[in-house]
Structure formats: C-alpha cells, structure tokens
Amino acid sequence: ANLGLARAYAAQGFLARAKEYYSRTVILQDFVDTAVLEEYARCMLRKGDWDEAVFIAGKGEQAVPRAPLWRQLEAKALAGQGQYYKAIELIESAIRLESSRGLRLERALYLLMGGLPKRAMEAADAELSAAADPLASLIKGMALYSQGRKGEAAPYLSAGRSAGPFCDKVAAALLGEHREKEASDAKN
C-alpha cells in the first residue's frame, strides 16, 4: 500500500508526500528492492532533495555495489548541489564500471558546469567523432561559447537544438544573444 501511494503521489507531482511513502516502503523492505530504491532516488532528484537522493543511492550501491546506476544517481544529486568536481569523480567511476555514451555525455556536461570547458569540449569531440549527436554538439557549443568563441559555437549550438525542448531553449538563447551582437557590430 505504501508503494502504491508513493507512486500515486509522485505521478501527481506531490513529491513531498511521495517521499513519506517511499521512505516507509524502503524501510519496511530493509532497503533490498533495488527497483524501488531507484524509483525513490529519481523521485528525490525531481524534488531537488539532494541529500535524500544521495542517501538512497548509497543504499542502492550497498545492495548492488558494482552497478553504475547508483554512482550516476549520486552524481546527479551532487551536481544538483553544485558539487561538480565530486559529480565528475562519481560519473567517471560509473564509466569505469560500464561505459556508455549517455554516461560519457553526462560527464562532459559536468565538466562544463564545473568550469572546465576545454575538457568538456574534448569529451564532446570524442563522442562527435563516433557519431553525430545533438547533445554532444550542444555541450561543445556551450563550451566554445563560455570561452568567448561565439562564432565557432554557433553551428554546434544549432545542431544541439534537436536534443530536446530544454536544449532547444538553451541553444536558442545563446544563438539569439550571438545574433544580436552580430547585428549590433554590423551597425557600428
């Protein structure tokens, strides 16, 4: 019953109430049902309850120590707190367990957010050399943009627009600012 209520509240967006019932569920299950632990951790990420997400990811890692998922979830929570260097360390440990394009791109994003645009660009380039990827393009574009290389960033930002609605808005905002500056420079 607790799990059903947790899921119902989470689906309706009542994440504080969902937390109460997820908490009861995992305690009653003695933290052994990893599927429920994952649901709970993801719910806490949505809620922005970073400490609880880290705690639950730790319980998941105790249950399945060599699963990259738990390190990835903890990295997301740390990044949510602005602890990008710690998030980078965790995502790199997840990649060592099981490398995937998604984890490597998440690492590139944390590098960028952590103020390491050159390393982020290198990580994005590695993914772009394997295949076209809108998220990798966006990350490279943002890295170039953060270095003041707006003209070089533009084609990557444009390519990154198809990575999803949020990415489209980010790219559009950066491209718009770039275009406004070009128009201003042209007038002068």
C-alpha positions as CSV (number, residue, x, y, z in Angstrom):
1,A,0.0,0.0,0.0
2,N,2.8,2.4,0.9
3,L,4.5,1.9,-2.5
4,G,1.2,2.4,-4.4
5,L,0.6,5.7,-2.5
6,A,4.2,6.8,-3.1
7,R,3.8,6.1,-6.9
8,A,0.4,7.9,-7.0
9,Y,1.7,11.0,-5.2
10,A,4.8,11.1,-7.4
11,A,2.8,10.8,-10.6
12,Q,0.6,13.7,-9.4
13,G,3.7,15.8,-8.6
14,F,3.2,15.7,-4.8
15,L,6.8,14.8,-4.2
16,A,7.0,15.6,-0.5
17,R,4.1,13.2,0.1
18,A,5.6,10.6,-2.2
19,K,8.8,10.8,-0.1
20,E,6.9,9.9,3.1
21,Y,5.6,6.7,1.4
22,Y,8.7,5.8,-0.4
23,S,10.6,6.1,2.8
24,R,8.2,3.8,4.6
25,T,8.4,1.3,1.8
26,V,12.2,1.1,1.6
27,I,12.5,0.8,5.4
28,L,9.9,-1.9,5.5
29,Q,11.7,-3.7,2.7
30,D,15.0,-3.3,4.5
31,F,16.5,-1.4,1.5
32,V,16.7,-4.6,-0.6
33,D,14.3,-3.9,-3.5
34,T,16.6,-2.0,-5.9
35,A,13.8,-1.1,-8.3
36,V,12.0,0.7,-5.6
37,L,15.3,2.3,-4.4
38,E,15.9,3.6,-7.9
39,E,12.3,5.0,-8.2
40,Y,12.7,6.7,-4.8
41,A,16.1,8.2,-5.7
42,R,14.8,9.5,-9.1
43,C,11.8,11.0,-7.3
44,M,14.1,12.8,-4.9
45,L,16.1,14.1,-7.8
46,R,12.9,15.5,-9.3
47,K,12.1,17.0,-5.9
48,G,15.5,18.5,-5.5
49,D,16.0,16.7,-2.3
50,W,19.7,16.1,-3.0
51,D,20.7,14.7,0.4
52,E,17.9,12.1,0.3
53,A,18.8,11.1,-3.2
54,V,22.5,10.6,-2.2
55,F,21.4,8.6,0.8
56,I,19.1,6.3,-1.2
57,A,21.8,5.9,-4.0
58,G,24.2,4.8,-1.2
59,K,21.7,2.2,-0.1
60,G,21.3,1.0,-3.7
61,E,25.1,0.8,-4.0
62,Q,25.2,-1.3,-0.8
63,A,22.7,-3.7,-2.4
64,V,24.4,-3.8,-5.8
65,P,27.9,-2.5,-5.4
66,R,29.2,-2.8,-9.0
67,A,26.2,-1.2,-10.7
68,P,27.0,2.2,-12.3
69,L,23.4,3.4,-11.8
70,W,23.9,4.2,-8.1
71,R,27.0,6.3,-8.8
72,Q,25.2,8.1,-11.6
73,L,22.2,8.9,-9.4
74,E,24.6,10.2,-6.7
75,A,26.5,12.2,-9.3
76,K,23.2,13.8,-10.4
77,A,22.4,14.8,-6.8
78,L,25.9,16.2,-6.2
79,A,25.7,18.2,-9.4
80,G,22.3,19.5,-8.2
81,Q,24.1,20.8,-5.2
82,G,26.8,22.5,-7.4
83,Q,29.4,19.9,-6.4
84,Y,30.6,19.3,-9.9
85,Y,34.0,18.0,-9.1
86,K,32.6,15.3,-6.9
87,A,29.9,14.6,-9.5
88,I,32.7,14.2,-12.1
89,E,34.6,11.7,-9.9
90,L,31.4,9.6,-9.4
91,I,30.4,9.6,-13.0
92,E,33.9,8.6,-14.0
93,S,33.7,5.7,-11.6
94,A,30.4,4.7,-13.1
95,I,32.0,4.9,-16.6
96,R,34.8,2.6,-15.4
97,L,32.2,0.1,-14.4
98,E,30.2,0.3,-17.6
99,S,31.0,2.8,-20.3
100,S,28.1,4.2,-22.3
101,R,27.5,7.2,-24.5
102,G,25.0,8.6,-22.0
103,L,27.4,8.4,-19.1
104,R,30.2,10.0,-21.1
105,L,28.0,12.9,-22.2
106,E,26.8,13.4,-18.7
107,R,30.5,13.6,-17.7
108,A,31.1,16.2,-20.4
109,L,28.2,18.2,-19.1
110,Y,29.5,18.1,-15.5
111,L,33.0,19.2,-16.8
112,L,31.3,22.2,-18.5
113,M,29.3,23.0,-15.4
114,G,32.4,22.6,-13.3
115,G,34.2,25.3,-15.2
116,L,36.3,23.0,-17.3
117,P,35.2,23.9,-20.8
118,K,38.3,22.6,-22.6
119,R,37.9,19.2,-21.0
120,A,34.2,19.3,-21.8
121,M,34.9,20.1,-25.4
122,E,37.4,17.2,-25.6
123,A,34.8,14.9,-24.2
124,A,32.1,16.1,-26.6
125,D,34.5,15.9,-29.5
126,A,35.2,12.2,-28.7
127,E,31.5,11.5,-28.9
128,L,31.1,13.6,-32.1
129,S,33.9,11.7,-33.7
130,A,32.0,8.4,-33.2
131,A,28.6,9.8,-34.5
132,A,26.6,12.9,-34.8
133,D,24.9,13.6,-31.5
134,P,22.8,16.7,-30.7
135,L,23.7,16.7,-27.0
136,A,27.4,16.4,-27.7
137,S,27.0,19.2,-30.2
138,L,25.3,21.4,-27.6
139,I,27.9,20.7,-25.0
140,K,30.7,21.6,-27.4
141,G,28.8,24.7,-28.5
142,M,28.3,25.8,-24.8
143,A,32.0,25.1,-24.1
144,L,33.1,27.3,-27.0
145,Y,30.6,30.0,-26.1
146,S,31.8,30.0,-22.5
147,Q,35.3,30.7,-23.9
148,G,34.0,33.7,-25.8
149,R,34.3,31.8,-29.2
150,K,30.7,32.5,-30.1
151,G,31.2,32.3,-33.9
152,E,32.7,28.9,-33.6
153,A,29.9,27.9,-31.2
154,A,27.0,28.8,-33.4
155,P,27.0,25.7,-35.7
156,Y,27.3,23.4,-32.7
157,L,24.5,25.2,-30.8
158,S,22.3,24.9,-33.9
159,A,23.0,21.2,-34.2
160,G,22.2,20.8,-30.4
161,R,18.7,22.3,-30.8
162,S,17.3,18.9,-31.7
163,A,18.5,17.3,-28.4
164,G,15.1,18.1,-26.8
165,P,12.9,21.1,-25.7
166,F,15.2,22.3,-22.9
167,C,18.3,22.0,-25.1
168,D,16.5,23.9,-27.9
169,K,15.7,26.8,-25.5
170,V,19.3,26.9,-24.2
171,A,20.7,26.9,-27.7
172,A,18.2,29.4,-29.0
173,A,19.0,31.8,-26.1
174,L,22.8,31.5,-26.8
175,L,22.3,31.9,-30.6
176,G,19.9,34.8,-30.1
177,E,22.5,36.6,-28.0
178,H,25.2,35.8,-30.5
179,R,23.0,37.1,-33.4
180,E,22.1,40.3,-31.5
181,K,25.8,41.0,-31.0
182,E,26.5,40.4,-34.7
183,A,23.7,42.8,-35.7
184,S,25.0,45.4,-33.3
185,D,28.5,45.0,-34.6
186,A,27.3,45.3,-38.2
187,K,25.5,48.6,-37.4
188,N,28.7,50.0,-35.9
